[in-house]
Amino acid sequence: MAQALRPNTAGSLFATDGRSHPVQGALLAATLLLGVVSFITAQFHSLHLLSSWTGLVGIFTGAYGQWISETTRERFGLILGLGASGLGFFLGMAHGGLFG
């Protein structure tokens, strides 16, 4: 009956391998932060420089994070950050671009 007491993480969407991944966690946090900043500042025409640059950096950090990620939890968060960064980047480019 010992198997009934163990949690089943294999079927979970956010399954983890139980180990710490500090580099992947830092990239995940950076990508999410850059994505949120880029998306929010893209709503204002005068902040297109901030929006486009944070979006571009968020796209690069998210892409590298996807390349080295090891768990589904990391990949899920990175995709959310990449989407927000991409939207912010493209809206910032539409409002004036990287250099004004």
C-alpha positions as CSV (number, residue, x, y, z in Angstrom):
1,M,0.0,0.0,0.0
2,A,3.0,2.3,0.0
3,Q,2.4,3.3,-3.6
4,A,-1.0,4.7,-2.7
5,L,0.7,7.3,-0.5
6,R,3.1,8.7,-3.1
7,P,1.9,11.7,-5.1
8,N,1.5,11.1,-8.8
9,T,3.5,13.8,-10.5
10,A,4.0,12.0,-13.7
11,G,0.5,12.8,-15.1
12,S,0.6,16.5,-13.9
13,L,0.9,19.3,-16.4
14,F,3.4,20.9,-14.1
15,A,5.5,17.8,-13.4
16,T,8.9,18.3,-12.1
17,D,11.9,16.1,-11.6
18,G,12.4,17.1,-8.0
19,R,15.7,18.8,-8.6
20,S,16.6,22.5,-8.5
21,H,17.3,24.3,-11.8
22,P,18.6,27.8,-10.8
23,V,19.6,28.9,-14.3
24,Q,16.3,27.9,-15.8
25,G,14.4,29.4,-13.0
26,A,16.2,32.7,-13.4
27,L,15.6,32.7,-17.1
28,L,11.9,31.9,-16.5
29,A,11.6,34.8,-14.0
30,A,13.4,37.2,-16.3
31,T,11.3,36.3,-19.4
32,L,8.1,36.6,-17.5
33,L,9.1,40.0,-16.0
34,L,10.3,41.3,-19.4
35,G,7.1,40.1,-21.0
36,V,4.9,41.8,-18.6
37,V,6.8,45.1,-18.8
38,S,6.9,44.9,-22.6
39,F,3.2,44.1,-22.9
40,I,2.0,46.8,-20.4
41,T,4.2,49.5,-21.9
42,A,3.1,48.6,-25.4
43,Q,-0.3,50.0,-24.5
44,F,1.2,53.6,-24.5
45,H,2.5,55.1,-27.7
46,S,5.1,57.2,-26.0
47,L,6.8,54.2,-24.4
48,H,7.6,52.4,-27.6
49,L,11.3,52.4,-26.9
50,L,10.9,50.6,-23.6
51,S,8.3,48.2,-25.0
52,S,10.3,47.2,-28.1
53,W,13.6,46.7,-26.3
54,T,12.2,44.8,-23.3
55,G,10.2,42.7,-25.8
56,L,13.3,41.9,-27.9
57,V,15.4,41.0,-24.8
58,G,12.5,38.9,-23.5
59,I,12.3,37.0,-26.8
60,F,16.0,36.2,-26.6
61,T,16.0,35.1,-22.9
62,G,12.8,33.1,-23.5
63,A,14.3,31.3,-26.6
64,Y,17.5,30.5,-24.7
65,G,15.4,29.3,-21.7
66,Q,13.4,27.0,-24.0
67,W,16.6,25.6,-25.4
68,I,18.0,24.6,-21.9
69,S,14.7,24.0,-20.1
70,E,14.2,20.6,-18.5
71,T,10.7,20.4,-17.1
72,T,7.2,21.2,-18.4
73,R,6.7,23.8,-15.7
74,E,9.7,25.8,-17.0
75,R,8.5,25.5,-20.6
76,F,4.9,26.5,-19.8
77,G,6.1,29.7,-18.0
78,L,8.6,30.5,-20.8
79,I,5.9,30.2,-23.4
80,L,3.7,32.7,-21.5
81,G,6.7,35.1,-21.2
82,L,7.6,34.7,-24.9
83,G,4.0,35.4,-26.0
84,A,3.9,38.6,-23.9
85,S,7.3,39.7,-25.0
86,G,6.4,39.1,-28.7
87,L,3.2,41.0,-28.4
88,G,5.0,43.9,-26.6
89,F,7.8,43.9,-29.1
90,F,5.6,44.0,-32.2
91,L,3.3,46.7,-30.8
92,G,6.4,48.7,-29.8
93,M,7.7,48.3,-33.3
94,A,4.4,49.5,-34.7
95,H,4.4,52.5,-32.4
96,G,7.9,53.7,-33.4
97,G,10.4,51.0,-33.2
98,L,13.7,50.4,-31.4
99,F,15.3,53.7,-32.2
100,G,12.5,56.2,-32.3
